[in-house]
Amino acid sequence: MIRELRTFVSAARRGTFAAAGQQVGLTQSAVSAQIKHLEDALGVKLFDRTGRSATLNSAGQRAVPLAEEILDIFSRMGTPDSANNFHGSLRIGAIGSVQTGLLPQALVALKRRAPFIEVNLVPGVSLNLLSQVDAGELDLAIMIHPPFNLPKDLNIEVIAREPFVLITAKDVPGDDPLQILREQPFVRYDRGSFGGRQVTQFLKEQQIQTQQALELDELDAIVKMVRSGLGVSLVPMAGLWLEHGSDVRVLRLDTLTFYREIVLLTKYTQRQLPLFALFRACVVEVLGAPK
């Protein structure tokens, strides 16, 4: 019945059986069958069905927090009673700015809670990390939210939103970001990357034709190019460069601000494992800590 409860909670939170199926890796008809099985076991209807649509009713609304509590208790049953009982390895993929940003602190927290866990860190760009998680070569990845739908057996959770800003060398004049982008050489965040696509979309929406100086994917390298006077750039507020942010001028985009979403990606089956839950808790701890 645990499987049915997970499917029920997903359907309640996602709003439709089809969306729930994408999250848990089932067809819409299989989700409907599991919900029907759960309703038969409880002896109460959880959804009001009209044609092909299903709406959570009052009984279903009351059942959601109870189902989540049951799932939480079930998950804790598989958690070791001591950090020393956590053994094995965790294969983590991460984009560059995550490796130099939140990940070191998260790994310190993980080692403190589970000192015998072996961590294998795999660097990469988001698209490659996605493929490695999908192929089972990585247990999880921290990467940029992909701009397309994922395979049904992959679970994705947004853990951070990073605003894009305009950075310039100290001697670049002006305070209008759009005017600076039109006038200055541009160091472009790689258009093939997920974050770079967002920059391209922003420039298109603002009808800005840039004078491209060069194009690359590594954020810290982009900042070094800007600091050296090769041009200006649009980059997210993330990564090691923030520790040396005084070396460049940072201009906010205000009402034009757009964001890069950082996600925790894993297979849906991996998400239920205690070791993944422990690592996720460490990431959440770091993100919630005062800066």
ABEGO torsion letter per residue (X at the ends): XAAAAAAAAAAAAAGBAAAAAAAAGBBAAAAAAAAAAAAAAAGBBABBBBEABBBBBAAAAAAAAAAAAAAAAAAAAABBABAAABBEBBBBBBBAAAAABAAAAAAAAAAAABAABBBBBBBEBAAAAAAAAAAGABABBBBBBBABBBBAABBBBBABBBBBBBBBBAABBEABAAAAAAABBBBBBBAABAAAAAAAAAAAAAGBBBBBABBBABAAAAAAAAAAGAEBBBBBBBEAAAAAAAABBBBBAEAABBBBBBBBBBBAAAAABAAAAAAAAAAAAAAABBX
